[in-house]
């Protein structure tokens, strides 16, 4: 099993970000483009705790092909991040990481998958609001512009003007939904299986088969997949990703909140 640690990430938990007035705005804009942690503070007003900076570091290295397998030395393209609820995994990767990723690469495509349609709608709204309404996001990423005439809804997906227009730049789905269109450069699995589903052998067999047959094959060549969630047991969905698909695993125990 590929286990990701702080040493693998070359993580620096003691780094403190200054207040906004410490540097000219152009410095903040440039730094927010380069660093997800700075982006979260400048665009969303959220100063990450140490464990959230660890998540941001792992995600940033994943999508920039800088996350290296500790044993084989190969580039990691599939990452699982697990930890207790309310650990900030969704905020860092789904709510901040996706707009940051699309801002840096507005021609790419992101698919977000969670456990239900209502949850997918909530994540869609959060990402769309940042892309279309957040002035600081537009300041950091002026080329990341909504393509309203092409399509801008949870149903059609969110298109950006830098895309080819064939498929939405961002689309959120529930785990049971049929994914339309071609592949994605980044797939986020954000708590795709709930506790009720994990307890049902029939449900888990269906979800694992669905993922194996369709969703995993949606990743474009050179693309990445990130799983966010927590462990439900030794044979849970995360274990399936590790054993069957070679996901590297970053585990965040509760003590990292201290």
Secondary structure, DSSP 4 states (H G I P E B T S, - for coil): --B--HHHHT--TT--PPPGGGS-HHHHHHHHHH-HHHHHHHHH-----HHHHHHHHHHHHHHTT--B-TTT-PBP-EEEEEE-TTSSHIIIIIIIIHHHHHHH-TTS-EEEEESSHHHHHHHHHHHHHHHHH-HHHHHH-TT--B-TTT-EETTTEE-BTTS-SSS-SEEEEETTSPPPSS-EEEEEEES-S-HHHHH-HHHHHHHHHHIIIIIGGGEEEEEEEEEEE----TTSHHHHHHHHH--EEEEE-GGGG-
